[in-house]
Amino acid sequence: MPAPTCPPRPFDGCAATGPSSPSSSAPTGRSWTGASRNRFFTDAQTKRLWLRDGGCTYPGCGAPPQWTDAHHLVHWADLGPSDLDNGALLCERHHTIVHSRRLAGRVVRGSFGERVEWDLTPGSYDELLARRAAQEPA
């Protein structure tokens, strides 16, 4: 199993807020070409996530948006963009759990609007990456 792309603690440098200057290649060795070069969510994007998610998106958590950080559903180090379709709010506790258990989330749309749905199967994030890699052209 690959090492997590972002250690669960501390969150300095892993929380998706603040400035950064990405290098020209991803930690996976792949090029950043086509990926978002913005490492962090903007203030405007974070406000939109506050409105959409209303707080921590982990099932059963009631943490308000003020107690959360924006999380990349496909991690930025794995070439995930910093955009609303790839973002979810998580409180510190659940951000740690999502990274340590390698959990996958996705934004789903329906008559209810948009919400984040989590696959709580340990390693589901690695399965997501494997599916994405299988779809990439060689």
KETIBA-846054 format. One line per field, with one value per atom (N, C-alpha, C): residue number from 1; residue in one letter; atom name; x negated, y, z negated. Coordinates in pm, 1 decimal, padded with zeros to 6 digits. Layout:
REM residues N
pos = (NUM,...);
code = (A,...);
site = (CA,...);
xx = (X,...);
yy = (Y,...);
zz = (Z,...);
***
This chain:
REM residues 138
pos = (1,1,1,2,2,2,3,3,3,4,4,4,5,5,5,6,6,6,7,7,7,8,8,8,9,9,9,10,10,10,11,11,11,12,12,12,13,13,13,14,14,14,15,15,15,16,16,16,17,17,17,18,18,18,19,19,19,20,20,20,21,21,21,22,22,22,23,23,23,24,24,24,25,25,25,26,26,26,27,27,27,28,28,28,29,29,29,30,30,30,31,31,31,32,32,32,33,33,33,34,34,34,35,35,35,36,36,36,37,37,37,38,38,38,39,39,39,40,40,40,41,41,41,42,42,42,43,43,43,44,44,44,45,45,45,46,46,46,47,47,47,48,48,48,49,49,49,50,50,50,51,51,51,52,52,52,53,53,53,54,54,54,55,55,55,56,56,56,57,57,57,58,58,58,59,59,59,60,60,60,61,61,61,62,62,62,63,63,63,64,64,64,65,65,65,66,66,66,67,67,67,68,68,68,69,69,69,70,70,70,71,71,71,72,72,72,73,73,73,74,74,74,75,75,75,76,76,76,77,77,77,78,78,78,79,79,79,80,80,80,81,81,81,82,82,82,83,83,83,84,84,84,85,85,85,86,86,86,87,87,87,88,88,88,89,89,89,90,90,90,91,91,91,92,92,92,93,93,93,94,94,94,95,95,95,96,96,96,97,97,97,98,98,98,99,99,99,100,100,100,101,101,101,102,102,102,103,103,103,104,104,104,105,105,105,106,106,106,107,107,107,108,108,108,109,109,109,110,110,110,111,111,111,112,112,112,113,113,113,114,114,114,115,115,115,116,116,116,117,117,117,118,118,118,119,119,119,120,120,120,121,121,121,122,122,122,123,123,123,124,124,124,125,125,125,126,126,126,127,127,127,128,128,128,129,129,129,130,130,130,131,131,131,132,132,132,133,133,133,134,134,134,135,135,135,136,136,136,137,137,137,138,138,138);
code = (M,M,M,P,P,P,A,A,A,P,P,P,T,T,T,C,C,C,P,P,P,P,P,P,R,R,R,P,P,P,F,F,F,D,D,D,G,G,G,C,C,C,A,A,A,A,A,A,T,T,T,G,G,G,P,P,P,S,S,S,S,S,S,P,P,P,S,S,S,S,S,S,S,S,S,A,A,A,P,P,P,T,T,T,G,G,G,R,R,R,S,S,S,W,W,W,T,T,T,G,G,G,A,A,A,S,S,S,R,R,R,N,N,N,R,R,R,F,F,F,F,F,F,T,T,T,D,D,D,A,A,A,Q,Q,Q,T,T,T,K,K,K,R,R,R,L,L,L,W,W,W,L,L,L,R,R,R,D,D,D,G,G,G,G,G,G,C,C,C,T,T,T,Y,Y,Y,P,P,P,G,G,G,C,C,C,G,G,G,A,A,A,P,P,P,P,P,P,Q,Q,Q,W,W,W,T,T,T,D,D,D,A,A,A,H,H,H,H,H,H,L,L,L,V,V,V,H,H,H,W,W,W,A,A,A,D,D,D,L,L,L,G,G,G,P,P,P,S,S,S,D,D,D,L,L,L,D,D,D,N,N,N,G,G,G,A,A,A,L,L,L,L,L,L,C,C,C,E,E,E,R,R,R,H,H,H,H,H,H,T,T,T,I,I,I,V,V,V,H,H,H,S,S,S,R,R,R,R,R,R,L,L,L,A,A,A,G,G,G,R,R,R,V,V,V,V,V,V,R,R,R,G,G,G,S,S,S,F,F,F,G,G,G,E,E,E,R,R,R,V,V,V,E,E,E,W,W,W,D,D,D,L,L,L,T,T,T,P,P,P,G,G,G,S,S,S,Y,Y,Y,D,D,D,E,E,E,L,L,L,L,L,L,A,A,A,R,R,R,R,R,R,A,A,A,A,A,A,Q,Q,Q,E,E,E,P,P,P,A,A,A);
site = (N,CA,C,N,CA,C,N,CA,C,N,CA,C,N,CA,C,N,CA,C,N,CA,C,N,CA,C,N,CA,C,N,CA,C,N,CA,C,N,CA,C,N,CA,C,N,CA,C,N,CA,C,N,CA,C,N,CA,C,N,CA,C,N,CA,C,N,CA,C,N,CA,C,N,CA,C,N,CA,C,N,CA,C,N,CA,C,N,CA,C,N,CA,C,N,CA,C,N,CA,C,N,CA,C,N,CA,C,N,CA,C,N,CA,C,N,CA,C,N,CA,C,N,CA,C,N,CA,C,N,CA,C,N,CA,C,N,CA,C,N,CA,C,N,CA,C,N,CA,C,N,CA,C,N,CA,C,N,CA,C,N,CA,C,N,CA,C,N,CA,C,N,CA,C,N,CA,C,N,CA,C,N,CA,C,N,CA,C,N,CA,C,N,CA,C,N,CA,C,N,CA,C,N,CA,C,N,CA,C,N,CA,C,N,CA,C,N,CA,C,N,CA,C,N,CA,C,N,CA,C,N,CA,C,N,CA,C,N,CA,C,N,CA,C,N,CA,C,N,CA,C,N,CA,C,N,CA,C,N,CA,C,N,CA,C,N,CA,C,N,CA,C,N,CA,C,N,CA,C,N,CA,C,N,CA,C,N,CA,C,N,CA,C,N,CA,C,N,CA,C,N,CA,C,N,CA,C,N,CA,C,N,CA,C,N,CA,C,N,CA,C,N,CA,C,N,CA,C,N,CA,C,N,CA,C,N,CA,C,N,CA,C,N,CA,C,N,CA,C,N,CA,C,N,CA,C,N,CA,C,N,CA,C,N,CA,C,N,CA,C,N,CA,C,N,CA,C,N,CA,C,N,CA,C,N,CA,C,N,CA,C,N,CA,C,N,CA,C,N,CA,C,N,CA,C,N,CA,C,N,CA,C,N,CA,C,N,CA,C,N,CA,C,N,CA,C,N,CA,C,N,CA,C,N,CA,C,N,CA,C,N,CA,C,N,CA,C,N,CA,C,N,CA,C,N,CA,C,N,CA,C,N,CA,C,N,CA,C,N,CA,C,N,CA,C,N,CA,C,N,CA,C);
xx = (-00085.3,00000.0,-00089.4,-00062.2,-00146.0,-00132.2,-00235.4,-00232.7,-00133.6,-00067.6,00023.3,-00050.4,00020.8,-00039.9,-00051.3,00019.9,00018.3,00030.3,-00065.1,-00054.4,00068.4,00132.5,00254.5,00233.7,00116.8,00086.9,-00058.0,-00103.5,-00022.3,00031.5,00124.4,00186.4,00114.9,00005.9,-00066.3,-00119.0,-00078.5,-00120.8,-00027.0,00065.1,00157.7,00298.9,00332.8,00464.5,00469.0,00581.8,00591.7,00624.7,00560.2,00577.4,00440.9,00415.9,00289.3,00213.3,00105.1,00028.9,-00069.7,-00106.9,-00208.4,-00259.5,-00376.1,-00434.0,-00468.8,-00385.9,-00413.2,-00536.5,-00601.9,-00715.2,-00664.0,-00754.3,-00713.6,-00674.8,-00695.0,-00650.9,-00585.0,-00489.3,-00416.0,-00502.6,-00472.6,-00548.8,-00543.6,-00441.2,-00428.6,-00521.1,-00587.5,-00676.1,-00607.0,-00474.7,-00400.5,-00409.0,-00390.9,-00397.0,-00271.7,-00285.7,-00171.9,-00087.9,-00128.6,-00056.7,00090.5,00175.8,00319.4,00377.4,00294.0,00343.9,00351.7,00434.5,00442.9,00309.4,00256.7,00130.2,00154.6,00280.4,00313.9,00326.8,00236.1,00231.4,00346.7,00388.9,00488.2,00617.9,00726.5,00854.6,00852.4,00913.3,00919.7,01022.7,01020.4,01120.6,01261.4,01277.2,01409.7,01455.8,01365.1,01401.3,01438.3,01362.8,01391.3,01529.1,01564.1,01697.2,01806.2,01782.2,01879.9,01893.5,01780.2,01785.4,01861.9,01844.3,01919.7,02069.0,02109.0,02251.4,02300.8,02222.6,02264.9,02266.5,02156.0,02140.6,02202.2,02200.1,02259.9,02180.4,02064.8,01982.0,01909.7,01859.2,01785.7,01875.7,01823.5,01902.6,01891.9,01809.8,01795.9,01929.1,01975.4,02106.3,02120.3,02227.6,02259.8,02192.9,02105.0,02035.4,02118.3,02123.2,02198.2,02110.4,01979.5,01889.0,01927.8,01937.0,01974.4,01859.9,01889.6,01786.4,01664.2,01683.7,01572.3,01468.6,01506.0,01415.1,01355.6,01370.3,01327.4,01220.5,01157.6,01066.2,01115.2,01080.0,01112.6,01015.7,01070.2,00993.6,01007.9,00898.2,00902.5,00949.5,01060.4,01110.4,01011.2,00958.4,00840.4,00727.1,00637.1,00533.1,00456.1,00417.6,00344.1,00214.7,00149.7,00026.0,00051.1,00176.2,00214.7,00279.3,00249.9,00296.6,00444.9,00498.6,00636.4,00643.0,00738.5,00747.6,00803.8,00773.6,00832.2,00957.6,01065.0,01191.7,01306.3,01424.5,01539.2,01581.8,01564.6,01601.8,01504.9,01390.8,01290.3,01264.7,01356.3,01337.3,01446.6,01410.9,01507.2,01456.3,01545.9,01507.4,01495.3,01387.4,01365.7,01312.2,01361.2,01303.9,01168.3,01088.4,00953.5,00957.2,01047.7,01057.6,01085.5,01184.5,01222.3,01123.8,01054.2,00948.0,00838.3,00805.5,00706.0,00753.7,00878.3,00933.9,00934.8,00978.6,00984.3,00844.9,00742.2,00606.4,00549.4,00566.0,00505.1,00572.8,00702.3,00773.7,00779.6,00729.2,00725.1,00866.1,00957.2,01098.2,01123.2,01211.7,01248.0,01383.4,01392.7,01519.3,01546.7,01672.4,01708.6,01827.5,01835.6,01949.1,02057.7,02177.2,02291.0,02394.5,02464.0,02564.6,02699.5,02803.6,02938.2,03040.2,03164.1,03270.9,03249.0,03169.2,03135.8,03026.4,02965.1,02851.1,02722.6,02619.9,02491.5,02457.8,02394.3,02345.4,02225.3,02148.6,02032.5,02071.1,02033.8,02061.6,01927.5,01913.6,01788.5,01800.2,01697.0,01683.6,01596.8,01655.9,01585.3,01506.5,01491.0,01410.5,01263.3,01188.1,01045.2,00975.6,00895.7,00825.4,00906.3,01027.0,01110.5,01045.8,00964.5,00895.6,00794.8,00723.3,00626.4,00696.7,00814.8,00893.5,00936.3,00974.1,01009.6,00890.8,00771.9,00652.8,00624.1,00640.9,00617.1,00715.0,00843.2,00942.1,00906.6,00863.4,00823.5,00701.8,00603.7,00482.7,00516.8,00612.0,00651.5,00720.9,00779.8,00847.4,00754.6,00635.0,00539.5,00479.4,00458.8,00390.8,00245.0,00192.0,00053.2,-00048.5);
yy = (-00117.5,00000.0,00123.2,00221.7,00341.0,00423.6,00497.5,00586.7,00699.3,00748.9,00861.6,00980.1,01056.1,01171.1,01288.6,01284.0,01392.8,01330.7,01352.2,01290.7,01341.6,01255.0,01296.2,01409.2,01422.0,01529.2,01564.2,01681.9,01801.2,01847.4,01941.1,01986.6,02104.6,02151.3,02260.3,02210.6,02276.6,02235.1,02134.9,02078.5,01981.4,02036.9,02125.3,02187.8,02266.9,02267.1,02324.3,02472.3,02547.8,02692.0,02757.1,02861.7,02932.5,02927.1,03004.6,03011.0,02896.7,02867.5,02766.1,02782.4,02728.5,02728.1,02585.3,02516.0,02376.8,02363.3,02248.7,02220.4,02173.3,02146.5,02112.2,01966.2,01884.1,01745.6,01701.6,01611.9,01561.1,01463.2,01439.1,01342.2,01202.4,01176.0,01046.0,01034.8,01145.3,01145.0,01188.4,01205.2,01249.2,01400.2,01448.5,01591.8,01660.2,01788.9,01868.1,01914.6,01888.6,01935.9,01896.5,01995.0,01969.2,01971.8,01968.8,01971.2,02115.7,02138.6,02271.9,02305.5,02420.9,02461.7,02533.0,02555.0,02617.6,02509.8,02509.0,02405.7,02419.2,02543.0,02567.6,02620.8,02597.2,02653.0,02802.8,02881.4,03025.7,03055.1,03178.7,03219.4,03207.6,03245.0,03236.8,03091.2,03000.5,02859.1,02805.4,02845.7,02800.2,02848.7,02972.4,03023.9,02942.9,02906.9,02823.7,02686.3,02629.8,02501.2,02514.4,02626.5,02649.8,02645.2,02711.2,02714.6,02577.5,02508.1,02378.7,02272.0,02260.8,02150.2,02180.5,02305.6,02342.9,02300.7,02241.6,02193.3,02067.4,01994.8,01871.0,01772.9,01716.6,01625.9,01480.1,01449.4,01310.5,01267.0,01146.4,01101.4,01110.5,01176.0,01186.1,01300.3,01374.5,01484.9,01612.1,01687.2,01811.7,01934.7,01920.0,02034.6,02143.4,02268.2,02379.0,02412.9,02487.9,02520.8,02590.1,02669.8,02741.4,02646.1,02522.4,02424.5,02331.6,02363.9,02273.5,02335.5,02249.2,02289.3,02223.8,02283.0,02224.1,02109.4,01997.3,01875.8,01844.7,01806.2,01761.0,01615.4,01587.9,01450.8,01362.6,01411.4,01351.2,01444.2,01394.6,01477.7,01555.3,01675.5,01761.3,01692.5,01621.8,01549.9,01438.6,01394.1,01292.0,01357.5,01484.0,01563.7,01599.1,01604.3,01649.1,01800.9,01858.8,02004.3,02067.2,02193.5,02271.1,02338.2,02259.8,02315.2,02257.1,02313.8,02276.0,02131.0,02078.2,01938.3,01840.7,01890.5,01805.8,01848.1,01923.6,01972.7,01927.0,01914.9,01879.9,01936.6,01981.0,02029.5,01913.0,01915.5,01815.4,01884.8,01844.2,01892.5,01823.7,01872.2,01817.5,01667.4,01626.0,01483.9,01396.8,01436.9,01354.2,01368.6,01482.7,01496.8,01393.3,01379.6,01280.4,01139.5,01109.2,00975.6,00947.4,01044.2,01025.3,00992.4,01064.4,01038.4,00907.8,00882.0,00761.8,00633.8,00636.8,00518.5,00515.0,00623.5,00632.4,00618.1,00707.1,00702.7,00792.8,00748.3,00823.5,00891.0,01011.0,01083.0,01133.0,01168.2,01222.6,01315.7,01412.2,01504.2,01440.3,01427.7,01373.0,01483.6,01477.0,01576.9,01508.1,01577.9,01524.7,01633.5,01594.0,01690.9,01766.6,01710.7,01770.6,01876.7,01886.4,01975.9,01893.9,01941.9,01871.5,01836.5,01721.1,01681.9,01590.3,01573.0,01485.0,01351.0,01245.7,01108.3,01039.3,00972.9,00907.3,00756.5,00691.7,00546.3,00517.2,00461.3,00440.9,00310.7,00244.6,00123.6,00162.8,00111.3,00145.4,00111.9,00206.2,00186.7,00224.4,00277.5,00311.9,00419.8,00505.4,00607.1,00542.5,00441.1,00371.9,00299.4,00245.2,00182.1,00286.3,00405.6,00514.5,00550.1,00562.4,00594.2,00485.2,00359.4,00248.3,00254.1,00284.8,00298.0,00412.9,00525.9,00641.8,00607.9,00536.7,00500.3,00406.4,00316.2,00221.6,00293.5,00410.1,00485.9,00579.8,00605.8,00696.6,00629.8,00706.5,00649.8,00620.1,00514.6,00472.9,00564.2);
zz = (00000.0,00000.0,00000.0,00088.5,00093.3,-00033.5,-00064.5,-00180.6,-00154.9,-00260.3,-00242.3,-00181.0,-00098.2,-00033.0,-00128.8,-00237.2,-00333.4,-00471.5,-00561.1,-00692.4,-00765.8,-00844.0,-00911.1,-01010.6,-01071.8,-01165.4,-01151.6,-01170.9,-01185.6,-01051.8,-01054.6,-00931.8,-00869.3,-00927.4,-00863.9,-00730.5,-00623.9,-00491.2,-00427.2,-00502.6,-00445.6,-00437.9,-00527.8,-00519.0,-00389.9,-00326.9,-00192.3,-00193.9,-00280.0,-00281.5,-00293.8,-00216.4,-00223.4,-00093.6,-00081.5,00042.8,00057.7,00181.7,00207.7,00348.9,00374.4,00508.6,00544.6,00623.8,00656.3,00744.8,00734.5,00821.5,00956.8,01048.1,01184.4,01200.9,01100.1,01112.2,00982.9,00996.2,00881.4,00804.3,00674.0,00596.5,00658.5,00738.5,00803.9,00923.3,00961.3,01076.8,01204.2,01198.7,01316.7,01329.1,01448.4,01475.1,01422.7,01387.4,01343.5,01461.5,01583.9,01701.3,01691.3,01704.3,01700.5,01560.5,01459.2,01321.8,01274.2,01175.3,01116.8,01052.1,01082.9,01022.9,00890.5,00854.2,00726.9,00620.9,00526.8,00422.8,00324.6,00300.4,00196.5,00255.8,00185.9,00225.1,00194.9,00281.3,00259.2,00150.4,00100.4,00001.1,00058.9,00186.1,00250.4,00260.2,00295.9,00303.5,00165.5,00064.9,-00071.2,-00116.1,-00083.2,-00116.8,-00048.0,00078.7,00151.1,00085.6,00040.8,-00029.4,-00160.8,-00231.0,-00354.3,-00324.7,-00215.0,-00179.2,-00134.9,-00051.3,00000.4,-00109.2,-00183.2,-00278.3,-00414.4,-00457.0,-00584.4,-00706.3,-00686.9,-00797.2,-00755.3,-00852.9,-00823.4,-00750.0,-00640.8,-00557.0,-00599.1,-00699.8,-00743.7,-00804.9,-00770.7,-00819.2,-00971.6,-01013.9,-01155.7,-01229.4,-01163.3,-01230.0,-01219.7,-01326.4,-01327.4,-01339.7,-01313.3,-01326.0,-01226.4,-01273.1,-01183.5,-01087.4,-00982.1,-00883.3,-00943.3,-01047.6,-01109.6,-01168.5,-01194.7,-01254.7,-01150.0,-01023.2,-00916.1,-00827.5,-00748.7,-00641.2,-00513.8,-00400.8,-00271.5,-00243.8,-00202.6,-00173.7,-00024.9,00039.9,00179.1,00181.7,00248.7,00258.0,00333.0,00444.0,00506.2,00466.2,00385.4,00326.4,00432.1,00397.2,00488.7,00532.7,00442.5,00476.7,00578.1,00589.5,00688.1,00809.6,00829.5,00943.4,00936.3,00815.3,00797.9,00798.8,00871.5,00880.6,00753.5,00735.1,00625.7,00679.7,00692.9,00740.0,00658.5,00675.1,00592.2,00611.9,00732.1,00757.6,00692.2,00644.5,00581.8,00437.6,00379.1,00243.5,00149.7,00023.1,-00081.7,-00212.8,-00297.1,-00428.8,-00526.0,-00605.3,-00710.3,-00835.1,-00951.3,-01076.7,-01095.5,-01187.5,-01206.5,-01237.4,-01324.3,-01361.2,-01238.8,-01158.7,-01043.9,-00928.4,-00919.1,-00819.0,-00849.5,-00977.0,-01018.4,-00985.2,-01014.0,-00986.9,-00837.2,-00756.3,-00610.8,-00556.1,-00602.4,-00553.1,-00607.8,-00736.3,-00794.0,-00745.9,-00722.0,-00671.6,-00519.0,-00454.7,-00308.1,-00249.9,-00293.9,-00252.2,-00131.4,-00044.8,00075.5,00055.6,00109.3,00110.1,00250.5,00276.2,00406.5,00389.7,00480.0,00481.5,00566.8,00509.1,00583.6,00601.8,00715.5,00749.3,00767.3,00729.0,00745.8,00721.4,00706.3,00682.6,00551.4,00461.6,00332.6,00345.7,00464.2,00484.2,00489.3,00423.0,00418.4,00274.3,00257.8,00125.6,00144.9,00039.4,00043.4,-00016.5,00053.6,00010.1,-00014.1,-00127.6,-00165.1,-00156.0,-00103.1,-00107.3,-00229.0,-00332.9,-00459.5,-00464.4,-00349.5,-00341.5,-00349.2,-00448.6,-00455.1,-00322.5,-00272.9,-00147.0,-00024.1,-00042.1,00074.2,00160.0,00100.7,00179.8,00274.0,00227.0,00311.9,00427.0,00400.4,00506.9,00610.6,00563.9,00654.1,00743.8,00684.0,00763.4,00866.4,00828.9,00922.0,01039.0,01010.9,01118.6,01211.4,01153.2,01235.0,01321.3,01264.8,01339.4,01454.6,01432.4,01537.9,01653.7,01627.4,01731.9,01806.9,01753.5,01819.2,01940.1,02048.2,02165.5,02130.3,02191.5,02161.4,02221.8);
***
